[in-house]
């Protein structure tokens, strides 16, 4: 028997309310207020000139030529990209924020396309590597946008952004082709996080926190990038959990891991919260005393919580945990 939406909310709200104040105060048995303690979150902040970001993204989108009429899926994806650039990269140069916003818009469209036509998207990587023409406009423009990463990031950082993005495309296509055929076995426990890491493109987003104009020394932060990617994935999984449970979605990291570990999905949620807090703690240790790197990552971590709280699709308004942009 499935739990009702009210029952799901009653179980989850105490786990989601303490994400925002002090990660080091959270103990294994203290998850009654997750959304207010894990990353020092207080409320939705604001970045530099939101109008300039939107204007820049609209100009870039017009050059790209992919339509995004108001109310369409492409339009909502474009708005998601704008919110990511505005909230998560609040103090980056405008050009880097525009880059991240358009990247997000295109990545959402890629995800949709790869699930619908996986065989076509399995060919994205070989075509990218050989600079061959793609068969659809989204693929062609995502290819071009990845190559533009060298304008904003040092070669080593842009290389990682691109390889993470190529893994993302391949993983999304895999989800639409081979994964439905797969039968879980007792030896596949590592698979749940492996595919989550690839399909979340979180490593690319972690590296995009540090454009070369303001973050020239990669050695200052590279040690923390694995945990940054983990925190991005896990924050999303935690704050998406309510809406996914409400629609009985089981094809996700939480349920995959629960199946492999033979525990309830709520126990997995508890473990993921704990692991997310630990990742946040380790990142803070790496970046302690290193500016602007520490502040830019803090912007990203807090902004990503805000991103979920302002986005209606996550349904946090059902739990009274939503916010509005200032």
ABEGO torsion letter per residue (X at the ends): XBBBAAAAAAAAAAAAAAAAABAAABBAABAABAAAAAAGBABBBBBBBAAAAAAAAAAAAAAAGBBBBBGBAAAAAAAAAAAAAAAAAAABBAAAAAAAAAAAAAAAAAAAAAAABAAAAAAAAAAAAAGBBBABAAAAAAAAAAAAAAAABBAAAAAAAAAAAAAAAAAAAAAAAAAAABBBBAAAAAAAAAAAAAAAGAAAAAAAABBAAABABAAAAAAAAAAAAAAAAAAAAAAAAAAAAAAGBABBAAAAAAAAAGBBAAAAAAAAAAAAAAAAAAAAAAABGBOAAAAAAAAAAAAAAAAAAABAAAGAAAAGABBBBX
